[in-house]
Amino acid sequence: MVPAMVESVEMMMRKWREEETREVDISKEFTFMTSEMISKTAFGSSYSEGEKVFNMLRQLSIITGRNAYKTKIPVISDLFKNSDDRESDKMEKEIQDFFLRILDQRKRETTREAH
């Protein structure tokens, strides 16, 4: 896990050296680096592979915040979903599919290494 983290930091530092004459948005860079570390250590993939999932998670948090104080009637809200509910259901399915694909890939790699 530590080597993956070191690799992500080194990659960020190389990028900064190449762009030393330009201003760097540190917040954006650290967000990217953190996401890269999570992707590598937890899923064995790069941030670019999981970028769509991170964006969907960010969008889900916005939808959740937007709907946090709305009152929903249990049966009716299940039958008549608003656009936020439909969008979040779709993203939830895509996120689950992504993680299942990563887990299947890791399982195949582990099985291959064991043989």
LUMDREN-612993 format. One record per residue: residue number from 1; residue in three letters; y, z, x of N, C-alpha, C, CB in turn. Coordinates in Angstrom, 3 decimals. Atoms other than C-alpha are relative to their C-alpha. Glycine has a CB too. Layout:
rec resi->NUM resn->ALA nY->Y nZ->Z nX->X caY->Y caZ->Z caX->X cY->Y cZ->Z cX->X cbY->Y cbZ->Z cbX->X
...
//
This chain:
rec resi->1 resn->MET nY->-1.187 nZ->0.000 nX->0.828 caY->0.000 caZ->0.000 caX->0.000 cY->1.258 cZ->0.000 cX->0.877 cbY->-0.006 cbZ->1.213 cbX->-0.945
rec resi->2 resn->VAL nY->-1.163 nZ->-0.072 nX->-0.881 caY->2.432 caZ->0.873 caX->2.793 cY->0.275 cZ->-1.338 cX->0.692 cbY->-0.203 cbZ->1.093 cbX->1.044
rec resi->3 resn->PRO nY->-0.284 nZ->1.301 nX->-0.614 caY->1.978 caZ->-2.471 caX->4.596 cY->0.676 cZ->-0.984 cX->-0.968 cbY->-1.291 cbZ->-0.608 cbX->0.523
rec resi->4 resn->ALA nY->-0.626 nZ->0.884 nX->0.988 caY->2.891 caZ->-4.300 caX->1.359 cY->1.467 cZ->0.366 cX->-0.191 cbY->-0.747 cbZ->0.075 cbX->-1.347
rec resi->5 resn->MET nY->-1.384 nZ->-0.449 nX->0.151 caY->6.037 caZ->-2.194 caX->1.043 cY->0.829 cZ->-0.416 cX->1.210 cbY->0.057 cbZ->1.529 cbX->-0.186
rec resi->6 resn->VAL nY->-0.691 nZ->0.385 nX->-1.229 caY->6.989 caZ->-2.804 caX->4.661 cY->0.267 cZ->-1.501 cX->-0.005 cbY->-0.828 cbZ->0.400 cbX->1.245
rec resi->7 resn->GLU nY->-0.159 nZ->1.455 nX->0.063 caY->6.428 caZ->-6.535 caX->4.176 cY->1.149 cZ->-0.396 cX->-0.934 cbY->-1.308 cbZ->-0.656 cbX->-0.468
rec resi->8 resn->SER nY->-1.081 nZ->0.301 nX->0.946 caY->8.774 caZ->-6.557 caX->1.157 cY->1.366 cZ->0.326 cX->0.589 cbY->-0.201 cbZ->0.778 cbX->-1.301
rec resi->9 resn->VAL nY->-1.271 nZ->-0.380 nX->-0.621 caY->11.511 caZ->-4.720 caX->3.057 cY->0.352 cZ->-0.981 cX->1.122 cbY->-0.071 cbZ->1.448 cbX->0.551
rec resi->10 resn->GLU nY->-0.250 nZ->0.961 nX->-1.084 caY->11.128 caZ->-7.025 caX->6.068 cY->0.437 cZ->-1.355 cX->-0.544 cbY->-1.256 cbZ->-0.169 cbX->0.861
rec resi->11 resn->MET nY->-0.374 nZ->1.261 nX->0.621 caY->11.340 caZ->-10.063 caX->3.793 cY->1.467 cZ->0.050 cX->-0.459 cbY->-0.935 cbZ->-0.313 cbX->-1.193
rec resi->12 resn->MET nY->-1.380 nZ->-0.161 nX->0.448 caY->14.584 caZ->-8.721 caX->2.296 cY->0.953 cZ->-0.014 cX->1.196 cbY->0.159 cbZ->1.309 cbX->-0.802
rec resi->13 resn->MET nY->-0.848 nZ->-0.055 nX->-1.185 caY->16.019 caZ->-8.007 caX->5.746 cY->0.150 cZ->-1.380 cX->0.643 cbY->-0.573 cbZ->0.991 cbX->1.012
rec resi->14 resn->ARG nY->-0.082 nZ->1.371 nX->-0.526 caY->15.168 caZ->-11.541 caX->6.977 cY->0.958 cZ->-0.837 cX->-0.847 cbY->-1.404 cbZ->-0.660 cbX->0.033
rec resi->15 resn->LYS nY->-0.875 nZ->0.753 nX->0.907 caY->16.887 caZ->-12.989 caX->3.932 cY->1.462 cZ->0.374 cX->0.240 cbY->-0.384 cbZ->0.265 cbX->-1.477
rec resi->16 resn->TRP nY->-1.383 nZ->-0.441 nX->-0.249 caY->19.996 caZ->-10.884 caX->4.599 cY->0.521 cZ->-0.541 cX->1.318 cbY->0.086 cbZ->1.531 cbX->-0.001
rec resi->17 resn->ARG nY->-0.437 nZ->0.526 nX->-1.302 caY->20.103 caZ->-11.985 caX->8.245 cY->0.371 cZ->-1.477 cX->-0.105 cbY->-1.106 cbZ->0.192 cbX->1.059
rec resi->18 resn->GLU nY->-0.283 nZ->1.425 nX->0.182 caY->19.981 caZ->-15.627 caX->7.181 cY->1.315 cZ->-0.226 cX->-0.748 cbY->-1.146 cbZ->-0.671 cbX->-0.754
rec resi->19 resn->GLU nY->-1.213 nZ->0.124 nX->0.806 caY->22.878 caZ->-15.035 caX->4.790 cY->1.089 cZ->0.960 cX->0.480 cbY->-0.315 cbZ->0.262 cbX->-1.475
rec resi->20 resn->GLU nY->-0.891 nZ->-1.042 nX->-0.505 caY->24.905 caZ->-12.736 caX->7.052 cY->1.470 cZ->-0.294 cX->-0.225 cbY->-0.240 cbZ->0.201 cbX->1.454
rec resi->21 resn->THR nY->-1.416 nZ->0.312 nX->0.230 caY->28.159 caZ->-14.598 caX->6.384 cY->0.382 cZ->0.147 cX->-1.477 cbY->0.309 cbZ->-1.425 cbX->0.477
rec resi->22 resn->ARG nY->-0.284 nZ->-0.122 nX->1.424 caY->27.826 caZ->-14.197 caX->2.605 cY->-0.101 cZ->1.446 cX->-0.458 cbY->-0.951 cbZ->-0.872 cbX->-0.808
rec resi->23 resn->GLU nY->0.110 nZ->-1.316 nX->0.612 caY->28.295 caZ->-11.149 caX->0.429 cY->-1.337 cZ->0.102 cX->-0.710 cbY->1.169 cbZ->0.260 cbX->-0.983
rec resi->24 resn->VAL nY->1.306 nZ->-0.198 nX->0.608 caY->25.029 caZ->-9.675 caX->-0.856 cY->0.130 cZ->1.000 cX->-1.145 cbY->-1.033 cbZ->0.490 cbX->1.050
rec resi->25 resn->ASP nY->0.030 nZ->-0.913 nX->1.143 caY->24.561 caZ->-8.108 caX->-4.289 cY->-1.171 cZ->0.960 cX->0.205 cbY->-0.133 cbZ->-0.784 cbX->-1.366
rec resi->26 resn->ILE nY->1.035 nZ->-0.975 nX->-0.373 caY->22.657 caZ->-4.999 caX->-3.177 cY->-0.834 cZ->0.411 cX->-1.208 cbY->0.638 cbZ->1.241 cbX->0.640
rec resi->27 resn->SER nY->0.727 nZ->-0.420 nX->1.193 caY->21.732 caZ->-3.949 caX->-6.721 cY->-1.060 cZ->-1.029 cX->-0.379 cbY->0.968 cbZ->0.220 cbX->-1.169
rec resi->28 resn->LYS nY->0.931 nZ->1.084 nX->0.337 caY->20.131 caZ->-7.306 caX->-7.436 cY->-1.128 cZ->-0.090 cX->1.028 cbY->0.748 cbZ->-1.346 cbX->-0.083
rec resi->29 resn->GLU nY->0.994 nZ->0.081 nX->-1.071 caY->18.370 caZ->-7.349 caX->-4.063 cY->-1.010 cZ->1.145 cX->-0.077 cbY->0.693 cbZ->0.009 cbX->1.361
rec resi->30 resn->PHE nY->0.914 nZ->-1.137 nX->0.083 caY->16.940 caZ->-3.841 caX->-4.480 cY->-0.879 cZ->-0.083 cX->-1.245 cbY->0.786 cbZ->1.311 cbX->0.000
rec resi->31 resn->THR nY->0.817 nZ->0.206 nX->1.205 caY->15.786 caZ->-4.666 caX->-8.023 cY->-1.127 cZ->-0.966 cX->0.308 cbY->0.861 cbZ->-0.533 cbX->-1.174
rec resi->32 resn->PHE nY->1.011 nZ->0.985 nX->-0.374 caY->13.979 caZ->-7.718 caX->-6.662 cY->-1.034 cZ->0.621 cX->0.933 cbY->0.655 cbZ->-1.219 cbX->0.667
rec resi->33 resn->MET nY->0.909 nZ->-0.596 nX->-0.975 caY->12.506 caZ->-5.763 caX->-3.736 cY->-0.933 cZ->1.013 cX->-0.670 cbY->0.797 cbZ->0.676 cbX->1.129
rec resi->34 resn->THR nY->0.821 nZ->-0.982 nX->0.699 caY->11.290 caZ->-2.942 caX->-5.994 cY->-1.053 cZ->-0.691 cX->-0.857 cbY->0.875 cbZ->0.913 cbX->-0.866
rec resi->35 resn->SER nY->0.942 nZ->0.758 nX->0.826 caY->9.709 caZ->-5.440 caX->-8.370 cY->-1.071 cZ->-0.655 cX->0.853 cbY->0.735 cbZ->-1.060 cbX->-0.816
rec resi->36 resn->GLU nY->0.943 nZ->0.617 nX->-0.939 caY->8.088 caZ->-7.210 caX->-5.420 cY->-1.031 cZ->1.032 cX->0.459 cbY->0.751 cbZ->-0.597 cbX->1.222
rec resi->37 resn->MET nY->0.909 nZ->-1.058 nX->-0.449 caY->6.617 caZ->-3.923 caX->-4.178 cY->-0.976 cZ->0.396 cX->-1.098 cbY->0.793 cbZ->1.224 cbX->0.457
rec resi->38 resn->ILE nY->0.868 nZ->-0.366 nX->1.124 caY->5.280 caZ->-3.010 caX->-7.611 cY->-1.045 cZ->-1.084 cX->-0.215 cbY->0.826 cbZ->0.219 cbX->-1.293
rec resi->39 resn->SER nY->0.928 nZ->1.118 nX->0.218 caY->3.739 caZ->-6.462 caX->-8.019 cY->-1.087 cZ->-0.029 cX->1.064 cbY->0.759 cbZ->-1.334 cbX->-0.007
rec resi->40 resn->LYS nY->0.975 nZ->0.071 nX->-1.093 caY->2.063 caZ->-6.405 caX->-4.613 cY->-0.959 cZ->1.180 cX->-0.015 cbY->0.715 cbZ->-0.059 cbX->1.339
rec resi->41 resn->THR nY->0.855 nZ->-1.182 nX->-0.100 caY->0.790 caZ->-2.833 caX->-4.680 cY->-0.850 cZ->0.222 cX->-1.242 cbY->0.843 cbZ->1.220 cbX->0.254
rec resi->42 resn->ALA nY->0.746 nZ->-0.271 nX->1.229 caY->-0.255 caZ->-2.615 caX->-8.319 cY->-0.887 cZ->-1.166 cX->-0.421 cbY->0.957 cbZ->0.330 cbX->-1.117
rec resi->43 resn->PHE nY->0.719 nZ->1.147 nX->0.541 caY->-1.383 caZ->-6.152 caX->-9.057 cY->-0.471 cZ->-0.988 cX->1.052 cbY->0.862 cbZ->-0.707 cbX->-0.976
rec resi->44 resn->GLY nY->0.430 nZ->0.906 nX->-1.048 caY->-1.887 caZ->-7.855 caX->-5.712 cY->0.628 cZ->-1.379 cX->-0.107 cbY->-1.485 cbZ->-0.125 cbX->-0.023
rec resi->45 resn->SER nY->-0.675 nZ->1.291 nX->0.135 caY->0.549 caZ->-10.614 caX->-6.611 cY->1.454 cZ->0.145 cX->0.430 cbY->-0.091 cbZ->-0.527 cbX->-1.461
rec resi->46 resn->SER nY->-1.407 nZ->-0.048 nX->-0.401 caY->4.089 caZ->-11.542 caX->-5.668 cY->0.891 cZ->0.124 cX->-1.225 cbY->0.380 cbZ->-1.252 cbX->0.813
rec resi->47 resn->TYR nY->-0.956 nZ->-0.137 nX->1.098 caY->7.188 caZ->-10.932 caX->-7.743 cY->0.167 cZ->-1.309 cX->-0.738 cbY->1.348 cbZ->0.480 cbX->0.516
rec resi->48 resn->SER nY->-0.204 nZ->1.288 nX->0.661 caY->7.535 caZ->-14.635 caX->-8.419 cY->-1.073 cZ->-0.251 cX->-1.058 cbY->-0.002 cbZ->-1.134 cbX->1.031
rec resi->49 resn->GLU nY->1.053 nZ->0.135 nX->1.007 caY->4.190 caZ->-14.541 caX->-10.249 cY->0.278 cZ->0.880 cX->-1.205 cbY->-1.359 cbZ->0.351 cbX->0.598
rec resi->50 resn->GLY nY->-0.232 nZ->-0.948 nX->1.088 caY->5.188 caZ->-11.530 caX->-12.294 cY->1.412 cZ->0.008 cX->-0.536 cbY->-0.340 cbZ->1.359 cbX->0.452
rec resi->51 resn->GLU nY->-1.405 nZ->0.016 nX->0.417 caY->8.842 caZ->-12.437 caX->-12.751 cY->0.144 cZ->-0.120 cX->-1.511 cbY->0.735 cbZ->-1.147 cbX->0.676
rec resi->52 resn->LYS nY->-0.073 nZ->0.175 nX->1.451 caY->8.246 caZ->-13.579 caX->-16.316 cY->-0.293 cZ->1.322 cX->-0.711 cbY->-0.991 cbZ->-1.093 cbX->-0.465
rec resi->53 resn->VAL nY->0.351 nZ->-1.280 nX->0.619 caY->6.611 caZ->-10.239 caX->-17.147 cY->1.131 cZ->1.009 cX->0.170 cbY->-1.302 cbZ->0.554 cbX->0.606
rec resi->54 resn->PHE nY->-1.110 nZ->-0.926 nX->-0.199 caY->9.447 caZ->-8.243 caX->-15.581 cY->1.165 cZ->-0.346 cX->-0.915 cbY->0.454 cbZ->-0.013 cbX->1.461
rec resi->55 resn->ASN nY->-1.074 nZ->0.408 nX->0.913 caY->11.946 caZ->-10.287 caX->-17.587 cY->-0.331 cZ->0.371 cX->-1.439 cbY->0.250 cbZ->-1.510 cbX->0.105
rec resi->56 resn->MET nY->0.399 nZ->-0.378 nX->1.358 caY->9.957 caZ->-9.710 caX->-20.781 cY->0.098 cZ->1.519 cX->-0.201 cbY->-1.440 cbZ->-0.483 cbX->-0.289
rec resi->57 resn->LEU nY->-0.123 nZ->-1.454 nX->0.104 caY->9.795 caZ->-5.968 caX->-20.071 cY->1.461 cZ->0.411 cX->-0.130 cbY->-0.634 cbZ->0.683 cbX->1.220
rec resi->58 resn->ARG nY->-1.432 nZ->-0.273 nX->0.104 caY->13.557 caZ->-5.955 caX->-19.576 cY->0.497 cZ->-0.329 cX->-1.411 cbY->0.789 cbZ->-0.814 cbX->1.057
rec resi->59 resn->GLN nY->-0.395 nZ->0.412 nX->1.349 caY->14.004 caZ->-7.843 caX->-22.868 cY->-0.548 cZ->0.975 cX->-1.042 cbY->-0.496 cbZ->-1.430 cbX->-0.295
rec resi->60 resn->LEU nY->0.574 nZ->-0.980 nX->0.922 caY->11.646 caZ->-5.424 caX->-24.651 cY->0.799 cZ->1.296 cX->-0.010 cbY->-1.448 cbZ->0.288 cbX->0.373
rec resi->61 resn->SER nY->-0.802 nZ->-1.226 nX->-0.045 caY->13.735 caZ->-2.488 caX->-23.462 cY->1.325 cZ->-0.192 cX->-0.738 cbY->0.263 cbZ->0.420 cbX->1.461
rec resi->62 resn->ILE nY->-1.228 nZ->0.293 nX->0.747 caY->16.846 caZ->-4.173 caX->-24.895 cY->-0.279 cZ->0.048 cX->-1.502 cbY->0.572 cbZ->-1.389 cbX->0.400
rec resi->63 resn->ILE nY->0.365 nZ->-0.014 nX->1.425 caY->15.095 caZ->-4.730 caX->-28.240 cY->-0.255 cZ->1.424 cX->-0.476 cbY->-1.248 cbZ->-0.873 cbX->-0.251
rec resi->64 resn->THR nY->0.284 nZ->-1.393 nX->0.358 caY->13.864 caZ->-1.135 caX->-28.248 cY->1.293 cZ->0.783 cX->-0.170 cbY->-0.885 cbZ->0.664 cbX->1.068
rec resi->65 resn->GLY nY->-1.290 nZ->-0.678 nX->0.111 caY->17.377 caZ->0.150 caX->-27.611 cY->0.765 cZ->-0.419 cX->-1.238 cbY->0.835 cbZ->-0.270 cbX->1.223
rec resi->66 resn->ARG nY->-0.705 nZ->0.521 nX->1.167 caY->18.766 caZ->-2.070 caX->-30.340 cY->-0.579 cZ->0.561 cX->-1.296 cbY->-0.061 cbZ->-1.525 cbX->-0.017
rec resi->67 resn->ASN nY->0.679 nZ->-0.445 nX->1.215 caY->16.212 caZ->-0.753 caX->-32.853 cY->-0.342 cZ->1.484 cX->-0.009 cbY->-1.248 cbZ->-0.788 cbX->-0.188
rec resi->68 resn->ALA nY->0.393 nZ->-1.403 nX->-0.141 caY->15.929 caZ->2.871 caX->-31.743 cY->0.381 cZ->0.859 cX->-1.201 cbY->0.623 cbZ->0.575 cbX->1.238
rec resi->69 resn->TYR nY->-0.472 nZ->-0.859 nX->1.089 caY->17.896 caZ->4.312 caX->-34.635 cY->-0.126 cZ->-0.652 cX->-1.372 cbY->1.436 cbZ->0.383 cbX->0.238
rec resi->70 resn->LYS nY->0.229 nZ->0.638 nX->1.291 caY->16.825 caZ->1.935 caX->-37.385 cY->-1.161 cZ->0.677 cX->-0.701 cbY->-0.271 cbZ->-1.508 cbX->0.168
rec resi->71 resn->THR nY->1.061 nZ->-0.610 nX->0.796 caY->14.767 caZ->3.440 caX->-40.164 cY->-0.923 cZ->-1.091 cX->-0.516 cbY->0.586 cbZ->0.827 cbX->-1.177
rec resi->72 resn->LYS nY->0.979 nZ->0.972 nX->0.481 caY->11.584 caZ->1.614 caX->-41.003 cY->-0.957 cZ->0.684 cX->-0.951 cbY->-0.770 cbZ->-0.647 cbX->1.174
rec resi->73 resn->ILE nY->0.973 nZ->-0.500 nX->0.967 caY->9.330 caZ->2.091 caX->-43.990 cY->-1.357 cZ->-0.558 cX->0.435 cbY->0.368 cbZ->-0.425 cbX->-1.495
rec resi->74 resn->PRO nY->1.253 nZ->0.426 nX->-0.625 caY->5.748 caZ->1.977 caX->-42.631 cY->-0.677 cZ->-1.240 cX->-0.590 cbY->-0.944 cbZ->1.106 cbX->-0.064
rec resi->75 resn->VAL nY->0.758 nZ->1.120 nX->0.562 caY->3.984 caZ->-0.401 caX->-45.044 cY->0.866 cZ->-1.247 cX->-0.096 cbY->-0.551 cbZ->0.365 cbX->-1.383
rec resi->76 resn->ILE nY->-0.896 nZ->1.147 nX->0.185 caY->6.970 caZ->-2.631 caX->-45.767 cY->0.347 cZ->-0.638 cX->1.342 cbY->1.286 cbZ->0.432 cbX->-0.728
rec resi->77 resn->SER nY->-0.359 nZ->0.571 nX->-1.302 caY->7.938 caZ->-3.031 caX->-42.108 cY->-1.181 cZ->-0.728 cX->0.646 cbY->0.506 cbZ->1.101 cbX->0.937
rec resi->78 resn->ASP nY->1.172 nZ->0.732 nX->-0.503 caY->4.354 caZ->-4.146 caX->-41.357 cY->-0.146 cZ->-1.351 cX->-0.695 cbY->-1.280 cbZ->0.832 cbX->-0.200
rec resi->79 resn->LEU nY->0.121 nZ->1.243 nX->0.771 caY->4.463 caZ->-6.784 caX->-44.083 cY->1.146 cZ->-0.972 cX->0.268 cbY->-0.056 cbZ->0.316 cbX->-1.482
rec resi->80 resn->PHE nY->-1.184 nZ->0.834 nX->-0.181 caY->8.002 caZ->-8.059 caX->-43.525 cY->0.653 cZ->0.339 cX->1.336 cbY->1.004 cbZ->0.196 cbX->-1.170
rec resi->81 resn->LYS nY->-0.515 nZ->-0.275 nX->-1.339 caY->8.789 caZ->-8.195 caX->-39.814 cY->1.312 cZ->-0.742 cX->0.220 cbY->-1.030 cbZ->-0.401 cbX->1.075
rec resi->82 resn->ASN nY->-1.260 nZ->0.668 nX->-0.344 caY->12.305 caZ->-8.907 caX->-38.613 cY->-0.174 cZ->-0.772 cX->1.310 cbY->1.164 cbZ->1.034 cbX->0.122
rec resi->83 resn->SER nY->0.109 nZ->0.858 nX->-1.192 caY->13.045 caZ->-11.246 caX->-35.697 cY->-0.298 cZ->0.808 cX->1.260 cbY->1.290 cbZ->-0.796 cbX->0.197
rec resi->84 resn->ASP nY->0.286 nZ->-0.842 nX->-1.164 caY->13.041 caZ->-8.382 caX->-33.168 cY->-1.467 cZ->0.394 cX->0.050 cbY->0.874 cbZ->1.252 cbX->-0.020
rec resi->85 resn->ASP nY->1.416 nZ->-0.380 nX->0.046 caY->9.594 caZ->-7.269 caX->-34.327 cY->-0.896 cZ->-1.164 cX->0.397 cbY->-0.376 cbZ->0.493 cbX->-1.400
rec resi->86 resn->ARG nY->0.807 nZ->1.178 nX->-0.334 caY->8.196 caZ->-10.795 caX->-34.114 cY->0.114 cZ->-0.334 cX->1.490 cbY->0.438 cbZ->-1.211 cbX->-0.851
rec resi->87 resn->GLU nY->-0.209 nZ->0.294 nX->-1.423 caY->9.741 caZ->-11.345 caX->-30.681 cY->-0.712 cZ->1.012 cX->0.885 cbY->1.494 cbZ->-0.017 cbX->0.330
rec resi->88 resn->SER nY->0.659 nZ->-1.024 nX->-0.818 caY->8.464 caZ->-8.039 caX->-29.325 cY->-1.519 cZ->-0.107 cX->-0.099 cbY->0.454 cbZ->1.403 cbX->-0.429
rec resi->89 resn->ASP nY->1.442 nZ->0.204 nX->0.126 caY->4.959 caZ->-8.700 caX->-30.712 cY->-0.465 cZ->-1.149 cX->0.895 cbY->-0.378 cbZ->-0.282 cbX->-1.466
rec resi->90 resn->LYS nY->0.338 nZ->1.166 nX->-0.831 caY->4.927 caZ->-12.098 caX->-28.978 cY->0.026 cZ->0.374 cX->1.483 cbY->0.982 cbZ->-1.170 cbX->-0.273
rec resi->91 resn->MET nY->-0.096 nZ->-0.398 nX->-1.406 caY->6.103 caZ->-10.601 caX->-25.669 cY->-1.106 cZ->0.968 cX->0.373 cbY->1.360 cbZ->0.630 cbX->0.285
rec resi->92 resn->GLU nY->1.079 nZ->-0.952 nX->-0.264 caY->3.593 caZ->-7.771 caX->-25.934 cY->-1.311 cZ->-0.742 cX->0.256 cbY->-0.160 cbZ->0.983 cbX->-1.183
rec resi->93 resn->LYS nY->1.219 nZ->0.799 nX->-0.169 caY->0.771 caZ->-10.310 caX->-26.312 cY->0.017 cZ->-0.730 cX->1.342 cbY->-0.151 cbZ->-1.013 cbX->-1.156
rec resi->94 resn->GLU nY->-0.098 nZ->0.723 nX->-1.276 caY->2.020 caZ->-12.362 caX->-23.336 cY->-0.165 cZ->0.942 cX->1.188 cbY->1.347 cbZ->-0.729 cbX->0.099
rec resi->95 resn->ILE nY->0.126 nZ->-0.987 nX->-1.078 caY->2.309 caZ->-9.238 caX->-21.171 cY->-1.457 cZ->0.445 cX->0.142 cbY->0.913 cbZ->1.225 cbX->-0.271
rec resi->96 resn->GLN nY->1.410 nZ->-0.381 nX->-0.053 caY->-1.212 caZ->-8.133 caX->-22.107 cY->-0.850 cZ->-1.106 cX->0.614 cbY->-0.511 cbZ->0.337 cbX->-1.401
rec resi->97 resn->ASP nY->0.746 nZ->1.134 nX->-0.559 caY->-2.553 caZ->-11.614 caX->-21.341 cY->0.202 cZ->-0.101 cX->1.508 cbY->0.431 cbZ->-1.311 cbX->-0.675
rec resi->98 resn->PHE nY->-0.291 nZ->0.051 nX->-1.433 caY->-0.817 caZ->-11.562 caX->-17.943 cY->-0.810 cZ->1.059 cX->0.755 cbY->1.510 cbZ->0.204 cbX->0.251
rec resi->99 resn->PHE nY->0.712 nZ->-1.075 nX->-0.680 caY->-2.304 caZ->-8.190 caX->-17.009 cY->-1.505 cZ->-0.218 cX->-0.036 cbY->0.346 cbZ->1.341 cbX->-0.627
rec resi->100 resn->LEU nY->1.435 nZ->0.285 nX->0.067 caY->-5.767 caZ->-9.187 caX->-18.219 cY->-0.387 cZ->-1.092 cX->0.985 cbY->-0.399 cbZ->-0.411 cbX->-1.420
rec resi->101 resn->ARG nY->0.260 nZ->1.075 nX->-0.959 caY->-5.566 caZ->-12.365 caX->-16.123 cY->0.001 cZ->0.550 cX->1.427 cbY->1.053 cbZ->-1.125 cbX->-0.145
rec resi->102 resn->ILE nY->-0.062 nZ->-0.619 nX->-1.336 caY->-4.537 caZ->-10.332 caX->-13.047 cY->-1.240 cZ->0.860 cX->0.244 cbY->1.287 cbZ->0.861 cbX->0.149
rec resi->103 resn->LEU nY->1.172 nZ->-0.859 nX->-0.149 caY->-7.336 caZ->-7.814 caX->-13.649 cY->-1.274 cZ->-0.820 cX->0.180 cbY->-0.139 cbZ->0.919 cbX->-1.210
rec resi->104 resn->ASP nY->1.169 nZ->0.872 nX->-0.169 caY->-9.919 caZ->-10.582 caX->-14.070 cY->-0.026 cZ->-0.610 cX->1.388 cbY->-0.004 cbZ->-1.110 cbX->-1.057
rec resi->105 resn->GLN nY->-0.090 nZ->0.595 nX->-1.336 caY->-8.706 caZ->-12.222 caX->-10.873 cY->-0.386 cZ->1.024 cX->1.072 cbY->1.429 cbZ->-0.535 cbX->0.259
rec resi->106 resn->ARG nY->0.332 nZ->-1.050 nX->-0.974 caY->-8.903 caZ->-8.931 caX->-8.946 cY->-1.488 cZ->0.343 cX->-0.056 cbY->0.845 cbZ->1.266 cbX->-0.261
rec resi->107 resn->LYS nY->1.421 nZ->-0.305 nX->0.148 caY->-12.370 caZ->-8.266 caX->-10.357 cY->-0.843 cZ->-1.079 cX->0.674 cbY->-0.377 cbZ->0.127 cbX->-1.492
rec resi->108 resn->ARG nY->0.741 nZ->1.099 nX->-0.638 caY->-13.592 caZ->-11.712 caX->-9.236 cY->0.106 cZ->0.093 cX->1.519 cbY->0.529 cbZ->-1.369 cbX->-0.485
rec resi->109 resn->GLU nY->-0.186 nZ->-0.126 nX->-1.448 caY->-12.099 caZ->-11.178 caX->-5.761 cY->-0.834 cZ->1.144 cX->0.558 cbY->1.479 cbZ->0.217 cbX->0.335
rec resi->110 resn->THR nY->0.781 nZ->-1.157 nX->-0.439 caY->-13.744 caZ->-7.766 caX->-5.467 cY->-1.487 cZ->-0.315 cX->-0.014 cbY->0.288 cbZ->1.214 cbX->-0.888
rec resi->111 resn->THR nY->1.411 nZ->0.386 nX->0.101 caY->-17.089 caZ->-9.152 caX->-6.611 cY->-0.367 cZ->-0.952 cX->1.128 cbY->-0.295 cbZ->-0.652 cbX->-1.367
rec resi->112 resn->ARG nY->0.232 nZ->0.977 nX->-1.073 caY->-16.813 caZ->-12.031 caX->-4.118 cY->-0.079 cZ->0.708 cX->1.353 cbY->1.124 cbZ->-1.072 cbX->0.019
rec resi->113 resn->GLU nY->-0.005 nZ->-0.735 nX->-1.276 caY->-16.002 caZ->-9.613 caX->-1.269 cY->-1.239 cZ->0.863 cX->0.157 cbY->1.245 cbZ->0.873 cbX->0.106
rec resi->114 resn->ALA nY->1.182 nZ->-0.864 nX->-0.046 caY->-18.981 caZ->-7.401 caX->-2.166 cY->-1.258 cZ->-0.790 cX->0.354 cbY->-0.191 cbZ->0.709 cbX->-1.343
rec resi->115 resn->HIS nY->1.184 nZ->0.825 nX->-0.270 caY->-21.420 caZ->-10.317 caX->-1.821 cY->0.088 cZ->-0.632 cX->1.314 cbY->-0.187 cbZ->-1.048 cbX->-1.035
//
